[in-house]
């Protein structure tokens, strides 16, 4: 798995986790805010690596 593929997979995973935590604790809770920050960091890193919508879609299908 390339670095770009790894970063896309991490961004997808972080987004899923953010949604799960928001549903579990409430969207305005501290755990949800922390999850949103982690997701933002993951997406920013993936974008900096040149990930495209196709990379995220591939990560969604394989993870």
N, C-alpha and C positions, 0 to 999 in steps of 0.2 A: 504494500500500500504506500503510495507516495505521500509526501508531506501535505500536499494540497488535499488529497483524499482524506487524510487523517483530520485535518482542520475542518473540512466540510462535515465529516461525521461527528466531530466534537460539537460543532455549532448546532447541528440537528439535535443531538442528544441534550445539549444545554437548553435548547428551546422547548423540548418535550418536558424536561424537568421543571422548567419555569412554569409551564402550564399546569403541571401536576401539583406543584407546591402552591400556586395561586388558587387552584380549586380546593385544595386541602385546608389552607390556612387563611384564605381570603386575599384578594388581590392587593389590598393596601397593607398587608401584614409585613413585619420586618423580614421573615423568611422569604416572602415573595419578592421583596425589594432586593434582597441579597441574590436571589436566583436570577432576577432581571439583570443585575450588574454582571454576574458570571456569564449570562447569555450574551450580553453586549460585548464583553471581552472576547468571547469565542467567535462571535460573528465578525468583529473587527479584525481579528487575526486571520480568519478565513478570507475576508475581503482583501486584506493586504497580501495574501498569498495568491490572489488572482482567481479565487473560486467564483464560479458562475452559477446561475440558476440550475443548469444541467448537473453540476457537481453536487448541489444540495439535493436535487431530486434523486440522483443515484444513491446518495447516502441514505435518504429516506427509505428507498426500496431495499437496500441491503442491510439495514440496521434495525 
